[in-house]
């Protein structure tokens, strides 16, 4: 959800708690993912949904 109006954003989410960052490592690019994990993900990619919410 994007807001062009910061006042609207604050009205909706000003009292919301921040979501804490997870303690797990994350990869920001494919080169940071071990090759055996990339192969597994590539084999299973058809199980991931590609539907985009409107």
C-alpha positions as CSV (number, residue, x, y, z in Angstrom):
1,X,0.0,0.0,0.0
2,X,1.5,3.3,-1.0
3,X,0.5,6.8,0.3
4,X,1.0,10.0,-1.6
5,X,-0.3,11.9,1.4
6,X,1.8,11.6,4.6
7,X,-1.1,12.8,6.8
8,X,-3.3,10.0,5.5
9,X,-0.6,7.5,6.3
10,X,-0.2,8.8,9.8
11,X,-4.0,8.7,10.3
12,X,-4.1,5.1,9.3
13,X,-0.8,3.8,10.9
14,X,0.4,6.3,13.5
15,X,-0.4,4.1,16.5
16,X,0.7,0.8,14.8
17,X,3.6,-1.1,16.2
18,X,6.7,-1.5,14.0
19,X,7.3,-5.0,12.8
20,X,10.6,-6.2,14.2
21,X,13.3,-7.4,11.9
22,X,13.7,-11.2,11.8
23,X,16.8,-12.8,13.2
24,X,17.2,-14.9,10.0
25,X,19.8,-14.0,7.4
26,X,18.4,-12.7,4.1
27,X,19.7,-12.6,0.6
28,X,19.4,-9.4,-1.4
29,X,20.5,-10.9,-4.7
30,X,20.8,-14.4,-6.2
31,X,24.5,-14.5,-5.8
32,X,24.1,-14.5,-2.0
33,X,22.1,-17.7,-2.2
34,X,24.0,-21.0,-2.2
35,X,23.9,-22.8,-5.5
36,X,22.2,-25.9,-4.0
37,X,19.5,-23.7,-2.5
38,X,18.9,-22.0,-5.9
39,X,18.6,-25.4,-7.6
40,X,16.0,-26.5,-5.1
41,X,14.0,-23.2,-5.5
42,X,14.3,-23.4,-9.2
43,X,12.8,-27.0,-9.2
44,X,10.0,-25.9,-6.9
45,X,9.2,-22.5,-8.5
46,X,6.0,-23.8,-10.1
47,X,4.5,-24.2,-6.6
48,X,4.9,-20.5,-5.9
49,X,1.9,-18.4,-6.8
50,X,2.2,-15.6,-9.3
51,X,-1.1,-14.0,-8.6
52,X,-0.9,-10.3,-7.9
53,X,-3.5,-8.5,-5.8
54,X,-5.3,-5.8,-7.6
